[in-house]
Structure formats: C-alpha cells, structure tokens
Amino acid sequence: MPTHIFTADMQPATRYFDCYAEPPFRFRIHPRHLLPAWCCRKRRWAKYLRAQVFYDGTLFWCAPGHGCRR
C-alpha cells in the first residue's frame, strides 16, 4: 500500500486561517512578534515566517529569502 503524506498549504504567519478549529478561526499576529521557526529552531519575527496548519497543531517555517537557508 503506498504511503500518502498530507501537506497543508503555507500561509503568512502574520495572518493565517485554521480550518480545523471549531468554529474555524483566523489568527492575526503582530509582524514583530517572536515565534519559533521549526526549520532552524530559532525565534524569528512573524513577518519573516510562514505558518503551516495541521489538525493537531501549527508549525512555523522561515519564509523563502528570510532566515535559514533550508
């Protein structure tokens, strides 16, 4: 049986939508709020991050051209 890996869409960390919450909820975060980046394990400003919302949590990744090089 083939393995299927679900990937959520990336959204700006300053304004992202959680469709898995009941009721669905839109998060708005100040651009200079420090959030932990999952890719490099550093705290970065929200304006330099992208949010990936899953059913069990939210991960933040460095935006292309900002932060780490991964």
C-alpha positions in Angstrom: 0.0 0.0 0.0 1.5 3.4 -1.0 2.1 5.9 1.7 0.3 9.3 1.4 1.7 12.3 3.2 -0.6 15.2 3.7 0.9 18.6 3.3 -1.0 21.7 4.4 -0.8 25.0 2.5 1.7 27.6 3.7 0.2 30.9 4.8 1.8 34.1 6.1 2.4 33.8 9.9 1.0 37.3 10.5 -2.4 36.3 9.2 -3.4 32.6 8.9 -6.6 30.6 8.9 -7.2 27.4 11.0 -10.0 25.5 9.3 -9.6 22.5 11.8 -10.8 24.5 14.8 -14.4 24.5 15.8 -15.5 27.1 14.7 -12.8 27.9 12.1 -10.6 30.7 13.3 -8.4 33.4 11.7 -5.2 34.2 13.6 -3.7 37.7 13.4 -0.2 38.2 14.8 1.8 41.4 15.1 4.6 41.4 12.5 7.3 41.8 15.2 6.0 39.0 17.5 8.7 36.4 18.0 7.7 32.9 17.0 9.8 29.7 17.0 10.8 28.5 13.5 10.6 24.7 13.2 13.3 24.5 10.5 16.2 26.2 12.3 14.9 26.2 15.9 15.4 30.0 16.3 12.9 32.6 17.3 12.1 35.0 14.4 9.8 37.9 13.7 6.4 36.7 12.4 6.8 38.8 9.2 9.7 36.5 8.2 7.8 33.2 8.8 5.2 31.1 7.1 2.5 29.1 9.0 1.5 25.5 8.2 -1.7 24.5 10.0 -2.4 20.8 10.7 -5.3 19.2 12.5 -3.1 18.8 15.7 -1.0 22.0 15.7 0.6 24.8 13.8 4.3 24.9 12.6 6.2 28.0 11.6 8.8 27.9 8.9 11.3 30.6 7.6 9.9 32.3 4.5 11.9 32.0 1.3 14.7 34.5 1.3 14.4 35.1 5.1 16.1 33.3 8.0 17.7 29.9 7.4 18.7 28.5 4.1 16.9 25.2 4.3 
